Amino acid sequence: MAAAAAAISLPHSLTPPLHATRRRPAPPACAHSERGVSFDPGSAFYRSDSAAGRDLAVLAATLHRRHGRLDPSAPFLCLDAMCGCGVRALRYLAQAGADFVWANDASEALRPVIVANLSRFERGSLPAEAGRRRWVVSHNDATRLLAERYLRREYFDVIDVDSFGGDSAYVRAALLALRIGGLLYLTSTDWRSARGYGSRSSLSSYGAYICPMPYPNEVGLRMVIGGAAREAALLGFHITPVFSYFAYHGPIYRVMIQLCNGKDDVSSNYGFICHCKSCGQSQTFGFDELGQISCGCTDRTDVDSIAVVGPLWTGPLHDASFLNEMLSLANEWGWAYTSENGVTLEKLLSTMIEESDPRLPPGYIRLDEISRRAKVNSPPLGTLINSLRKEGFSACRSHIGTNVIKTNCPIASCIDVARVIRNLR
Ligand SMILES: C[S@@+](CC[C@H](N)C(=O)[O-])C[C@H]1O[C@@H](n2cnc3c(N)ncnc32)[C@H](O)[C@@H]1O
């Protein structure tokens, strides 16, 4: 890695501003560590519960650096737009092999904490090339910083926007400052929009009308991806999701998307999800099918019984082959079966891989919904999944909910299968 550092040739404007070279305070005693990287959160906002979300980001960034870039010889540049104490920036440097990280947080009061944490890296096993920093710390509004990078034609391979609330205000500037093929890691904690309690705000932020749905947290992920897809299309690009991760603490919606060159046919993965409250069946509709939104369970279109959300992302939540590589890397690094916050990456990534089956439609069905409609006790989840698979359907768990099933089997058939399992037919 030291040799790689020596080969770095950063754009001239990425050399650090003067204030970054002032004498820095000695790092305080370490209070925390994530996957062997020590840091001190100090007074910054820091959640140890979010370590799994950071693990996923580091795995994805590493794979992207290794073989995902259009120009593998260019320095690998990461930008952490809302860095808090700098833990992500530090992990992109120390674990993902970033050649250079820009760590930014609006709060200037966090400067000593961020600088002290990043200094640990410099003083550690990988010293910076003489006279050239591997990182820089700034205190700007994220949008302004990203827009400035774009105006100076400084493009990054990975941009991380770990926002409080919604992410939508930052997406356009982040896409502009991203290299083509680069990864953008978006975080939203806007659960009110995701759960349909703020239809006006979901409309203004994500361009999507959201009302309460039985799978609100998957809707939340699709709303965030859909918002980014819309912004990318406006700029003449398209995006593909690398992975989508919902975490209960918060709650937090995180999506890693890849920026791809050229406009795509957005309508193939962008549309509406409708849920019939009468029969419990969900369906997706594209823009050209808007006039046909209804449910097969009734001849008339009962407006009150059908909930419609969108437009949002209706395509795959993850890239299965990328997730498989992330799981292999987690195994290689010894991260797969160890957990620092109760989330085992092996379990999480394996479930996400199953969720990536392109035959699976958006949404999931709660087990208690099936048992209530079947008028039987809930069948064991594993048994129901196996029975549906034997019938030729795709079925799996969801990383988003514990007692839910993702399947392309119509709910009426799920009810029949549940009754058979309970020996009622
Ligand atoms: C969720 S915390 C970041 C946590 C950190 N990324 C981590 O993983 O521990 C959000 C941070 O964004 C900063 N912030 C809020 N609004 C901002 C803005 N518009 N531009 C830049 N930073 C902002 C806050 O000061 C806060 O430290």
The ligand as a Gaussian input file, in Angstrom:
#p B3LYP/6-31G(d) Opt

LIG

0 1
 C      -25.566000      11.609000      10.880000
 S      -24.258000      12.691000      11.321000
 C      -22.853000      11.968000      10.551000
 C      -22.368000      10.730000      11.197000
 C      -21.137000      10.136000      10.569000
 N      -21.195000      10.102000       9.132000
 C      -20.923000       8.741000      11.097000
 O      -20.981000       7.760000      10.331000
 O      -20.686000       8.624000      12.308000
 C      -24.568000      14.063000      10.281000
 C      -23.507000      15.139000      10.325000
 O      -23.804000      16.051000       9.287000
 C      -23.472000      17.361000       9.699000
 N      -24.299000      18.230000       8.877000
 C      -25.601000      18.525000       9.009000
 N      -26.027000      19.293000       7.985000
 C      -24.961000      19.452000       7.162000
 C      -24.769000      20.108000       5.923000
 N      -25.775000      20.739000       5.310000
 N      -23.560000      20.049000       5.355000
 C      -22.543000      19.395000       5.945000
 N      -22.669000      18.759000       7.127000
 C      -23.853000      18.777000       7.727000
 C      -23.762000      17.389000      11.176000
 O      -22.932000      18.339000      11.828000
 C      -23.458000      15.944000      11.606000
 O      -22.174000      15.842000      12.147000

